[in-house]
């Protein structure tokens, strides 16, 4: 997850909600060579959800390195369906998946 500070409230490129604080998400994780590759401005909720569901290795292995690919992923798509109905001020609690926590299912 990027450690950059939130920017001026704007539009999340993943969920499309407006008037939300965004952070820079490296579509290809920096540790996987994405330092100078494209980034996206995501609301804090979407950014946290991506990293709660997937490790940086998962994002590469599953080819989730574009906004379109993220939106088409079944787990992210389910989350997006819900978050798009939420007011911009909603900051849901995020729980890391078992895979991200390092547990086997």
N, C-alpha and C positions, 0 to 999 in steps of 0.2 A: 504494500500500500504506500502511496506517495506520502511524504511527510510535508508537502507544501501546505502553506496556510490557505484557508478558504479565501476565495476571491469575492468580488462584489456579487450580490445576488443576481442570478441570471437563469438560463435554461439548461436543464440536464440533457445531455446528448443521448442518454440511454432511455430514460422514462418519458422525457418531454415535458416534465413539470416545469413551470416558470416560477420566478421569484424565489429561488432556492439558492443557498450557498453551495458553491461547487468547489471541487478539488481536481487537480490534474491526475488523470489515470493514464499510466503508460500502457498502451494497448498490447505491446510486447514488453513483458517485465524487464526492468533495467538489468537485473541479474542474469537475464537470458539474452542480453545483447540489445535491448530496446532503448538504451539511453538517448539516442538521437533519432529514434523512430517516432511515428505519429503518436499523439496523445489525444485524450478526449476530456472534456469538462463534464464531470459527473457530480450529481448531488451526493452529499455525504451518505445518505441512505443507500443509494445504488452502489456506491464505491465499496462500502462496508459489506454489502450483501455479496458482491462478486468475490471478495477475499474471504468471506465466511464459507462460501460454497466450494471454492477452488484454490488450490495452491498455485504458485507461479508456474510450476512444472505442469500442472493440469491445464492451465490456460494455453500453454504451448502445445502440449500433446493433443488436446481436444480442438486445437485451432480456433480458439476463442480470442482472436487478436484483432477483431474489427467490431464496430458497433453492431453491424448487421448480424454477424455470427453470434454475438452475445444475445441479441434480441431473439434469435431463433433457437437458442438453447432451451430445452424444455423446462429446466429448473429456473432459469432466469426469466423466461417468458411467463411462468406462473407468478413469480414475484412481481413482474412488471404489471400484470393484469390487476394485482391488488394495489400496488403503490400508486398507480396512476389515479386511483379513486381517492387518495388521501390528500388532505390539504398540504400546502408547501411547508408548513411548520412542523409536520409530523416527523419525528425521529424514532422509528421503531427500534426496539431492542433486537440485536442481532446475535444469534448463537452460531458458533462455528460448527460446520458439519463434522461428522466422525472422521472423515478422510483428512480434513484439514487439521484436526486435533491430533492426528497420528494414530488413531485407533483403527483396527480392522473391523469391518462390518460383519 
